[in-house]
Amino acid sequence: MDISLDTDLSKAEIPDPASVQTDWGFGYSCVAESYHRSVTSVDDVLRAFADAKASGRPIVLRGNGRSYGDVSLQPEAISLDLTRWNAVESLDPETGVLVARSGARLEDIWRFALPDGWWLPVVSGTMLTTLAGALSANIHGKNNVQSGTFGEHIDWLEIASPGRGLERITPDHPDFWTIVGGWGQLGFILRAAIRMKKLTSGSVLVTDYPTETWDQLFALFENDHDSDYQVAWMDGFRSGKGIYTNAKTISADEPASLRTSYQVPSDRMALRIRKDQAHKFLRWFTNRPGMKFLSGLKWLAAVKRPGDGGRMLPLVAYHFPLDFVPEWQRAYRPGALVQFQVGIPREAAPAAFPAFLRAAQRAKLEPYLVVVKVHRPDPSLLSYLCDGYSIALDFHQTRRNQPRLRELLRELTDLSHAHGAKFYMAKDSFLLPEDARKSFGSEAINQFRWAKSRFDPDNLITSSLFRRLEIADNP
Ligand SMILES: Cc1cc2nc3c(=O)[nH]c(=O)nc-3n(C[C@H](O)[C@H](O)[C@H](O)COP(=O)(O)OP(=O)(O)OC[C@H]3O[C@@H](n4cnc5c(N)ncnc54)[C@H](O)[C@@H]3O)c2cc1C
């Protein structure tokens, strides 16, 4: 491996009080103050391990903070910040293998690669996720059934861990699928090689199909065998009403559409409102009547153009629409955006999803955004994906509704257990240790602890979520 180790681990430094920073989970429901350290070299990582050991202060690994809860937060910890560890290093024009440092965001990667016709094989709904965050959560996209998870497109990754030092890990390594999807608990991922996807056009053909019932929705998912991407938006106020959307890549040669200038949409939305100011306008609608009204409008607009032959959209505009409304989550302030996302086996989803919405409607805490995707099982150890569906529900937490929302989340969690669900930790801020045990199973948790005892025998790396769920600590 081409990394040199010249750190003298005996010269530990105690954290500098001037480095204290406040970090939030993406949805503003969790916050922590920690000692930030910018990583600019491998030595910085190794020194941080030494300092953590000497000072008794834990380390938390922080990507770009796009996880909704506390998975990259830990009060009082040394927080290793990836912002400056962010270069795309190379792209092989023959094979499409791209090597990047782990702080590179999906946006940095597509901007580097798309002009040459290479696209990321799997992306999240935001391009602001870092490579480290994508690997640690083993993210999925709207093409999960077709293409699997992010980790399935990795040739190798490099990791620095307190217990084993520097290593290059390939998919045939027995710990690969514990590190990928390992939530930054085993070590600091330094860089990775991604097998990119070759494209000749930067557009996708997107078609909407409005639904009136859940049965219609599941039939659309199940009978769609030739799309590249599949997702549904559902109305949280009117159970069963929603819009199933599929998209297909274009095989024609369209070099102009690979340019960044074609990909990035206008910075204005309807009524010429600047998108970076939209969260102020959205705030007026971030309440039950406002969201009920907007959801109804969205559905009616789709009814006017059912299966309309499709519209061409740039890949970036299709995959990351929310990124072009910067800081949209601030519309939920002074409250918070709490997301609940679970994966549910295929046969259980048709009963579980309407039951979730009934519970939310009974509590008068309807989710303002509901997204459904279809999945295949994922090889990572603590994955929430299975042969089935996932649902993500966005709730508005306010000071007044917080106790009721907690009760609702508990009810949804219990319903999820009853349907054999697993929880996506990128979105979690409230689960309990017994939920994690029921969700992932004791065997997977024990295997994870075994890996932790080898990679991080002194439990130097942690996060509030892992402490709360008691998953990783060595006995
Ligand atoms: C609008 C939006 C849409 C989203 N859509 C999707 C989606 O479609 N599919 C999906 O799967 N997810 C989705 N997500 C979730 C998001 O992709 C994940 O939470 C992702 O992990 C965030 O990465 P990050 O770079 O922001 O890192 P953070 O959120 O800061 O951290 C994520 C994890 O990475 C770990 N980590 C950080 N640095 C390192 C390192 N150097 N080495 C090892 N581990 C490290 C952290 O400890 C933490 O466990 C979405 C999030 C948002 C806000």
The ligand as a Tripos MOL2 file, in Angstrom:
@<TRIPOS>MOLECULE
LIG
   53    58     1     0     0
SMALL
NO_CHARGES

@<TRIPOS>ATOM
      1 C1        -31.8300   14.6230    1.5460 C.3       1 LIG1
      2 C2        -31.1990   13.2890    1.8830 C.ar      1 LIG1
      3 C3        -31.4450   12.2120    1.0530 C.ar      1 LIG1
      4 C4        -30.8570   10.9700    1.3560 C.ar      1 LIG1
      5 N1        -31.1230    9.9340    0.5160 N.ar      1 LIG1
      6 C5        -30.5870    8.7240    0.7690 C.ar      1 LIG1
      7 C6        -30.8180    7.6340   -0.1130 C.ar      1 LIG1
      8 O1        -31.4990    7.7640   -1.1280 O.2       1 LIG1
      9 N2        -30.2350    6.4420    0.1800 N.ar      1 LIG1
     10 C7        -29.4460    6.2710    1.2840 C.ar      1 LIG1
     11 O2        -28.9410    5.1560    1.4890 O.2       1 LIG1
     12 N3        -29.2110    7.2860    2.1530 N.ar      1 LIG1
     13 C8        -29.7580    8.5040    1.9110 C.ar      1 LIG1
     14 N4        -29.4980    9.5610    2.7550 N.ar      1 LIG1
     15 C9        -28.6410    9.3250    3.9280 C.3       1 LIG1
     16 C10       -27.1670    9.6540    3.6670 C.3       1 LIG1
     17 O3        -26.7560    9.2500    2.3830 O.3       1 LIG1
     18 C11       -26.3150    8.9030    4.7070 C.3       1 LIG1
     19 O4        -26.7150    9.3080    5.9770 O.3       1 LIG1
     20 C12       -24.8230    9.1200    4.5410 C.3       1 LIG1
     21 O5        -24.1350    8.2550    5.4030 O.3       1 LIG1
     22 C13       -24.4170   10.5510    4.8690 C.3       1 LIG1
     23 O6        -23.0130   10.6990    4.6520 O.3       1 LIG1
     24 P1        -22.1820   11.9360    5.1730 P.3       1 LIG1
     25 O7        -20.9920   12.0840    4.2940 O.co2     1 LIG1
     26 O8        -23.0250   13.1510    5.3050 O.co2     1 LIG1
     27 O9        -21.6450   11.4480    6.5840 O.3       1 LIG1
     28 P2        -22.2010   11.5840    8.0620 P.3       1 LIG1
     29 O10       -23.6760   11.6360    8.0280 O.co2     1 LIG1
     30 O11       -21.4980   12.6880    8.7380 O.co2     1 LIG1
     31 O12       -21.6990   10.1900    8.6390 O.3       1 LIG1
     32 C14       -22.2350    8.9780    8.1460 C.3       1 LIG1
     33 C15       -21.4300    7.7930    8.6970 C.3       1 LIG1
     34 O13       -20.1270    7.7950    8.1170 O.3       1 LIG1
     35 C16       -19.1570    7.6200    9.1490 C.3       1 LIG1
     36 N5        -17.8760    8.1880    8.7090 N.ar      1 LIG1
     37 C17       -17.5550    9.4800    8.5170 C.ar      1 LIG1
     38 N6        -16.2790    9.5890    8.1100 N.ar      1 LIG1
     39 C18       -15.7830    8.3300    8.0390 C.ar      1 LIG1
     40 C19       -14.5250    7.7800    7.6470 C.ar      1 LIG1
     41 N7        -13.5110    8.5340    7.2150 N.pl3     1 LIG1
     42 N8        -14.3730    6.4330    7.6850 N.ar      1 LIG1
     43 C20       -15.3860    5.6250    8.0900 C.ar      1 LIG1
     44 N9        -16.5850    6.0970    8.4580 N.ar      1 LIG1
     45 C21       -16.7950    7.4310    8.4180 C.ar      1 LIG1
     46 C22       -19.7870    8.3490   10.3270 C.3       1 LIG1
     47 O14       -19.1960    7.9810   11.5500 O.3       1 LIG1
     48 C23       -21.2240    7.8810   10.2020 C.3       1 LIG1
     49 O15       -21.3880    6.6080   10.7630 O.3       1 LIG1
     50 C24       -30.0380   10.8120    2.5000 C.ar      1 LIG1
     51 C25       -29.7960   11.9170    3.3280 C.ar      1 LIG1
     52 C26       -30.3660   13.1450    3.0160 C.ar      1 LIG1
     53 C27       -30.0830   14.3260    3.8910 C.3       1 LIG1
@<TRIPOS>BOND
     1     1     2 1
     2     2     3 ar
     3     2    52 ar
     4     3     4 ar
     5     4     5 ar
     6     4    50 ar
     7     5     6 ar
     8     6     7 ar
     9     6    13 1
    10     7     8 2
    11     7     9 ar
    12     9    10 ar
    13    10    11 2
    14    10    12 ar
    15    12    13 ar
    16    13    14 ar
    17    14    15 1
    18    14    50 ar
    19    15    16 1
    20    16    17 1
    21    16    18 1
    22    18    19 1
    23    18    20 1
    24    20    21 1
    25    20    22 1
    26    22    23 1
    27    23    24 1
    28    24    25 2
    29    24    26 1
    30    24    27 1
    31    27    28 1
    32    28    29 2
    33    28    30 1
    34    28    31 1
    35    31    32 1
    36    32    33 1
    37    33    34 1
    38    33    48 1
    39    34    35 1
    40    35    36 1
    41    35    46 1
    42    36    37 ar
    43    36    45 ar
    44    37    38 ar
    45    38    39 ar
    46    39    40 ar
    47    39    45 ar
    48    40    41 1
    49    40    42 ar
    50    42    43 ar
    51    43    44 ar
    52    44    45 ar
    53    46    47 1
    54    46    48 1
    55    48    49 1
    56    50    51 ar
    57    51    52 ar
    58    52    53 1
@<TRIPOS>SUBSTRUCTURE
     1 LIG1         1 GROUP 0 **** ****
